[in-house]
Amino acid sequence: MAASFAAQSVPGVLSADDDIMKQSLTVIFDDEKTTLEEIRKGMKKEGYPVEGEAETLPQ
């Protein structure tokens, strides 16, 4: 399972796009339905290590 599919399995995640070259994942989610911590837990549950800090982009 790709990292993006693991993130998308979390309820409230609207989209996820992984960049293998940059070793990064961009996730768009509804903050009324989930949290960054829940996404991190879901990723770890699927076997994907979560490292680094989250960057919040302007809407």
C-alpha positions in Angstrom: 0.0 0.0 0.0 1.4 3.4 -0.9 1.7 6.0 1.8 -1.0 8.1 0.1 -3.5 5.2 0.3 -2.7 4.7 4.0 -3.4 8.4 4.7 -6.6 8.3 2.6 -7.9 5.4 4.8 -8.3 7.8 7.7 -11.8 9.2 7.8 -11.8 13.0 7.1 -8.8 12.9 4.7 -9.9 14.5 1.4 -6.7 13.8 -0.6 -3.1 12.6 -0.2 -0.2 12.8 -2.6 3.1 11.2 -2.0 6.4 12.4 -3.6 8.9 9.5 -3.4 11.8 11.6 -4.6 11.3 14.2 -1.8 10.2 11.5 0.7 7.2 13.6 1.5 3.4 13.4 1.7 0.9 16.2 1.2 -2.4 15.6 2.9 -5.6 17.7 2.7 -8.1 16.9 5.4 -11.2 18.3 7.0 -10.1 19.5 10.5 -13.7 19.1 11.7 -13.6 15.4 11.0 -10.0 14.4 11.9 -6.7 15.7 13.3 -3.1 15.6 12.3 -2.5 13.2 15.2 -5.2 10.8 13.9 -3.6 10.8 10.5 -0.2 10.1 12.1 -1.7 7.2 14.0 -3.3 5.8 10.8 0.0 6.0 8.9 1.9 4.2 11.7 -0.8 1.5 11.9 -0.2 0.8 8.2 3.6 0.6 8.7 4.6 4.0 7.5 7.0 5.9 9.8 6.0 9.5 10.5 8.9 11.8 11.0 9.4 15.6 10.9 7.1 18.4 11.5 3.9 19.2 9.7 3.7 22.3 7.6 0.3 24.1 7.4 -0.3 25.8 4.1 -2.6 28.8 3.7 -6.1 28.1 2.5 
